[in-house]
Amino acid sequence: MAQAGPVFTDQSHTLPAHAYTGGWEHFVGGGVAVFDCNGDALPDIFAAGGADPAKLIINTGAFSFAAGAIPDLTGVTGAYPIDMNADGHTDLFILRSGANVVLSGGPDCLFTDATRAWGVPIDNKWSTAFSAWWDAGQEHPTMAVGNYVDRDDPDGPFESCDDNTLLRPADDGYMAAPLQPGFCPLSMLAARDASGAMRLRVSNDRHYYVKDGFEQMWDIGEERFLTQSDGWEKVALWGMGIASRDVTGDGRDEVMLTSMGDQVLQIAQSDGTYAAAPYSVGTYAQRPHVGGDGRPSTGWHAEFGDIDNDGRADLFIAKGNVDQMPGMATRDPNNLLMQRPDGTFNEASADAGVASTARSRGGALVDFDGDGRLDLLVSNRRAPLELYRNETADTGHWLRIVLRQQGGNRDAIGAIVTLAGQTLQHTIGGGHAGGQLFGLHVGLGALSTVDVTVTWPDGTRSVHSVDADRAVTLHKP
């Protein structure tokens, strides 16, 4: 059984110096990408730098880190790891205020700019969101890029949201097509929604779209936005980040949407729609929980992860004022919401030691030292990166599941993993300006052996009997 609460120790001093900086174009963004770039089974870090150069940070083991070599890139708002060419080396799709860049991964964390070589169209938009999936029969991914304010609009910035972009595989690389209308997205996620269909959820910043904008859902198969006739209600919020996880145990993902003020947990319904969680669930996190600032909070990156490995997904939310907005809390502590057996959540970040009041933006829950406990990385605006080691005692059993299959979609993006009453989707996207490609971490509680069912992207299934407390690679038969 896990103890009463989680415990973390601050290991930020082990990281190379880095912060996310810049003016108006970097009020948003500041994400981190986490992945293994040298095959040593330790997660490495790519951190957006805004006005400063982005940084590659190599995990050398035992909470020791070193700066890696990478092309000099400024204007970076975020990045997502993705193996675009199925060569076994993780690539990076890098979002920028300016032309986006694709870095091709190679051995020993060697990265080269492959944007032109791979035929990725180049523009000068301000990109702030990303998600990717593999369409049936395609060897290369389809990628959605969310673009923020159109900086060339003389009447902007308000009501001047740019078009988003779909990048589809073509004979000579990728073909760009507009995804309209755009309402200034800060997060996108392609995943199976409450209906079971593959759809692209787009969370938009109400601060800029002001009129006639709302959260969006684009049906990938039908290539259209859902409307109220589909049961898609028009919800308008200051959308910053998306986190998706089956919290209720019915096999459908709930969705966490961060915002200014309320953080909205949408509960998946049996009819394929969503309903806002009752206040008693404990996830709204609308004001600072320590420090005495009574003004509303501003949420950014959100991520589910089982902190104590009890078999219940917990929730981290990065918080921080946009810059100096007087109506919002200026010392806004991050949240660590621990899920109770009854499905409600309890705030634990202050007691756990992770209630930072820096202007946090991006984050990642990932096991940096291989001990089976999820550690915490936080990216901050105009403040150093933070790293916390999970030292929670008496945690449950665990697994880290890596999926592999033949073909272009080597990492089996779009697969669904079911075990021990839990269902997890393997996706690229969500969060705020950053994500992970380092396997699925699952807490198992008292279970030392489990059957893992994988529904692969093509719909076939395989069952694997697996011993706990290790990383395991499951191959499609």
LOKOLTOR-370193 format. One record per residue (C-alpha): y, x, z. Coordinates in steps of 0.05 Angstrom, whole numbers, padded with zeros to 5 digits, always signed. Example, Ala and Ser with C-alpha at 12.3 -4.5 7.8 and 13.67 -1.06 7.14 Angstrom:
LOKOLTOR-370193
-00090+00246+00156 -00021+00273+00143 
***
This chain:
LOKOLTOR-370193
+00000+00000+00000 +00070+00024-00015 +00118+00036+00042 +00177-00009+00058 +00225+00024+00009 +00232+00078-00044 +00258+00148-00028 +00292+00195-00078 +00321+00265-00070 +00380+00289-00111 +00359+00343-00160 +00422+00341-00203 +00435+00415-00190 +00373+00432-00231 +00405+00407-00296 +00451+00447-00341 +00524+00424-00334 +00539+00364-00378 +00582+00301-00378 +00599+00245-00426 +00674+00251-00441 +00728+00226-00488 +00779+00172-00498 +00776+00100-00522 +00719+00112-00571 +00676+00136-00513 +00691+00082-00462 +00624+00055-00485 +00561+00094-00501 +00537+00154-00462 +00462+00145-00470 +00404+00192-00461 +00340+00199-00502 +00277+00223-00466 +00216+00249-00503 +00170+00310-00506 +00196+00357-00559 +00148+00416-00549 +00081+00384-00534 +00076+00407-00461 +00069+00336-00434 +00136+00342-00398 +00195+00297-00417 +00256+00331-00447 +00326+00303-00452 +00379+00293-00506 +00445+00272-00475 +00505+00244-00512 +00569+00281-00499 +00624+00239-00530 +00682+00286-00543 +00640+00344-00517 +00579+00369-00555 +00514+00332-00543 +00462+00372-00504 +00388+00384-00510 +00356+00397-00442 +00286+00427-00439 +00240+00410-00381 +00207+00475-00359 +00167+00443-00303 +00173+00433-00227 +00243+00404-00235 +00269+00464-00272 +00310+00453-00335 +00343+00496-00388 +00392+00483-00445 +00359+00480-00513 +00386+00498-00582 +00410+00441-00625 +00461+00430-00681 +00532+00424-00654 +00548+00350-00652 +00609+00316-00623 +00627+00243-00624 +00557+00225-00602 +00551+00158-00566 +00476+00156-00559 +00408+00172-00589 +00338+00143-00595 +00273+00183-00604 +00230+00161-00662 +00177+00196-00706 +00205+00176-00773 +00158+00218-00817 +00094+00214-00774 +00087+00289-00770 +00074+00288-00695 +00143+00316-00677 +00192+00267-00648 +00257+00259-00687 +00324+00234-00663 +00368+00179-00692 +00436+00198-00665 +00492+00147-00659 +00563+00171-00667 +00635+00150-00672 +00633+00173-00744 +00574+00190-00789 +00507+00181-00755 +00457+00238-00758 +00381+00242-00762 +00351+00305-00732 +00281+00322-00754 +00239+00349-00697 +00195+00410-00704 +00153+00457-00662 +00182+00484-00597 +00240+00435-00596 +00268+00460-00662 +00314+00407-00694 +00345+00406-00763 +00393+00357-00795 +00351+00314-00842 +00402+00258-00855 +00412+00274-00929 +00343+00301-00941 +00311+00237-00917 +00360+00193-00956 +00393+00160-00897 +00459+00129-00921 +00521+00159-00889 +00582+00120-00869 +00639+00130-00819 +00627+00070-00773 +00628+00070-00697 +00555+00061-00678 +00535+00038-00609 +00466+00005-00614 +00399+00018-00647 +00328-00010-00654 +00270+00004-00701 +00204-00026-00723 +00153-00018-00778 +00147-00076-00827 +00076-00091-00851 +00053-00043-00905 +00110+00006-00895 +00100+00079-00879 +00171+00087-00854 +00211+00048-00803 +00262-00006-00814 +00322+00011-00770 +00379-00033-00745 +00444+00001-00727 +00495-00036-00686 +00568-00020-00703 +00625-00033-00656 +00699-00043-00671 +00722-00031-00743 +00772+00025-00732 +00801+00016-00802 +00822-00056-00789 +00898-00055-00782 +00896-00119-00740 +00845-00091-00691 +00815-00077-00643 +00808-00149-00620 +00769-00195-00667 +00755-00136-00713 +00681-00124-00701 +00647-00085-00757 +00585-00107-00795 +00518-00081-00768 +00471-00044-00815 +00398-00052-00834 +00366+00011-00861 +00304-00007-00901 +00253+00043-00931 +00263+00054-01006 +00233+00100-01058 +00285+00154-01048 +00298+00145-00974 +00332+00085-00943 +00374+00028-00970 +00431+00002-00927 +00446-00073-00923 +00498-00108-00879 +00473-00151-00821 +00528-00203-00814 +00564-00228-00775 +00574-00172-00725 +00603-00185-00656 +00610-00114-00629 +00539-00100-00603 +00524-00050-00547 +00449-00060-00548 +00394-00083-00596 +00320-00093-00586 +00265-00110-00636 +00207-00141-00598 +00165-00203-00592 +00207-00257-00560 +00185-00316-00517 +00157-00351-00579 +00114-00291-00597 +00153-00277-00661 +00181-00208-00678 +00256-00215-00671 +00317-00170-00664 +00359-00188-00603 +00431-00166-00607 +00475-00163-00544 +00549-00164-00559 +00613-00145-00523 +00655-00207-00512 +00714-00163-00496 +00725-00150-00570 +00696-00209-00607 +00739-00256-00564 +00730-00318-00608 +00668-00349-00640 +00621-00294-00619 +00557-00299-00578 +00490-00266-00565 +00447-00263-00628 +00373-00266-00647 +00352-00246-00717 +00283-00267-00740 +00251-00206-00773 +00200-00245-00814 +00248-00298-00838 +00308-00252-00843 +00358-00300-00812 +00396-00311-00748 +00370-00365-00702 +00414-00425-00687 +00416-00480-00636 +00368-00520-00680 +00317-00465-00665 +00329-00472-00591 +00375-00411-00590 +00432-00429-00543 +00500-00397-00554 +00509-00351-00494 +00573-00309-00493 +00579-00250-00446 +00604-00178-00443 +00537-00153-00467 +00524-00080-00451 +00449-00068-00446 +00381-00100-00455 +00317-00091-00415 +00253-00128-00431 +00190-00136-00389 +00140-00190-00370 +00161-00203-00298 +00126-00270-00286 +00057-00249-00311 +00051-00301-00366 +00048-00250-00423 +00120-00264-00446 +00176-00215-00435 +00235-00234-00392 +00301-00204-00415 +00355-00171-00373 +00425-00171-00402 +00478-00128-00368 +00550-00149-00369 +00616-00150-00333 +00604-00192-00272 +00537-00226-00273 +00475-00188-00297 +00435-00243-00331 +00359-00246-00326 +00331-00295-00378 +00263-00324-00360 +00216-00336-00419 +00193-00408-00424 +00128-00435-00451 +00164-00470-00509 +00191-00403-00534 +00261-00411-00506 +00296-00377-00447 +00327-00402-00382 +00374-00364-00336 +00340-00341-00272 +00361-00377-00209 +00409-00340-00164 +00355-00333-00112 +00316-00285-00156 +00366-00231-00135 +00381-00199-00202 +00453-00221-00215 +00482-00159-00180 +00551-00184-00195 +00590-00144-00143 +00583-00075-00110 +00531-00077-00055 +00562-00019-00015 +00633+00009-00010 +00672-00054+00003 +00701-00065-00067 +00698-00140-00077 +00716-00139-00151 +00663-00154-00204 +00614-00101-00226 +00605-00073-00296 +00532-00063-00317 +00509-00016-00372 +00439+00012-00381 +00383-00030-00351 +00310-00011-00348 +00247-00039-00316 +00197+00009-00284 +00148+00008-00227 +00180+00054-00176 +00126+00048-00122 +00067+00035-00169 +00050-00030-00134 +00037-00066-00200 +00105-00101-00200 +00162-00080-00246 +00226-00060-00211 +00295-00055-00243 +00349-00001-00248 +00419-00019-00271 +00473+00034-00285 +00542+00011-00264 +00612+00036-00275 +00683+00016-00293 +00699+00020-00367 +00753+00069-00346 +00808+00042-00302 +00804-00033-00312 +00840-00061-00251 +00803-00127-00250 +00735-00093-00242 +00705-00051-00186 +00724+00022-00192 +00671+00050-00145 +00612+00010-00171 +00545+00034-00143 +00483+00033-00187 +00428-00018-00171 +00355-00006-00156 +00323-00074-00150 +00253-00074-00121 +00208-00133-00139 +00175-00169-00081 +00106-00203-00085 +00140-00271-00094 +00177-00247-00157 +00246-00240-00124 +00284-00174-00122 +00314-00135-00064 +00371-00084-00070 +00346-00015-00048 +00390+00037-00082 +00432+00057-00021 +00372+00066+00024 +00335+00102-00032 +00392+00151-00043 +00411+00132-00115 +00473+00088-00104 +00519+00133-00145 +00590+00108-00154 +00606+00151-00215 +00623+00114-00279 +00550+00110-00300 +00530+00092-00371 +00460+00112-00393 +00396+00124-00355 +00321+00134-00356 +00263+00120-00309 +00211+00173-00327 +00162+00219-00291 +00194+00287-00299 +00144+00327-00258 +00078+00291-00274 +00063+00268-00204 +00056+00195-00225 +00122+00171-00195 +00181+00150-00238 +00242+00194-00228 +00313+00174-00246 +00362+00205-00295 +00434+00178-00300 +00488+00195-00350 +00560+00187-00327 +00628+00182-00361 +00672+00241-00341 +00622+00262-00288 +00559+00305-00288 +00489+00281-00305 +00450+00260-00244 +00375+00270-00232 +00335+00241-00174 +00263+00258-00156 +00220+00200-00133 +00189+00221-00066 +00166+00152-00045 +00106+00158+00001 +00041+00119-00003 +00052+00095-00074 -00003+00060-00114 -00046+00084-00171 -00016+00092-00240 -00026+00107-00313 +00016+00135-00369 -00010+00107-00434 +00004+00141-00501 -00016+00104-00564 -00037+00136-00630 -00058+00108-00697 -00063+00132-00769 -00008+00122-00819 +00068+00123-00817 +00074+00085-00751 +00039+00141-00713 +00062+00119-00644 +00040+00046-00656 +00109+00017-00644 +00100-00058-00637 +00034-00054-00600 +00022-00096-00538 -00015-00067-00479 -00048-00112-00427 -00080-00088-00362 -00085-00109-00289 -00048-00174-00302 +00010-00138-00335 +00034-00141-00407 +00078-00087-00438 +00108-00081-00507 +00116-00014-00541 +00185-00015-00572 +00244+00028-00595 +00312+00001-00575 +00345-00034-00517 +00377+00000-00459 +00448+00024-00469 +00454+00077-00525 +00389+00110-00508 +00314+00102-00497 +00247+00136-00487 +00187+00155-00527 +00141+00183-00474 +00085+00133-00464 +00081+00070-00422 +00081+00080-00347 +00043+00027-00309 +00034+00019-00234 -00035-00005-00213 -00031-00016-00138 -00100-00008-00107 -00138-00006-00173 -00170+00061-00190 -00203+00039-00255 -00177-00012-00305 -00193-00042-00373 -00135-00032-00421 -00130-00080-00480 -00087-00057-00537 -00064-00105-00590 -00045-00057-00646 +00013-00072-00693 -00034-00100-00746 -00062-00150-00696 -00130-00117-00684 -00152-00106-00612 -00189-00052-00575 -00210-00048-00502 -00212+00018-00464 -00240+00030-00394 -00194+00081-00361 -00191+00117-00294 -00124+00116-00259 -00075+00171-00238 -00069+00207-00305 -00038+00206-00373 -00086+00179-00426 -00080+00176-00502 -00112+00115-00533 -00129+00119-00607 -00136+00059-00652 -00210+00055-00671 
***
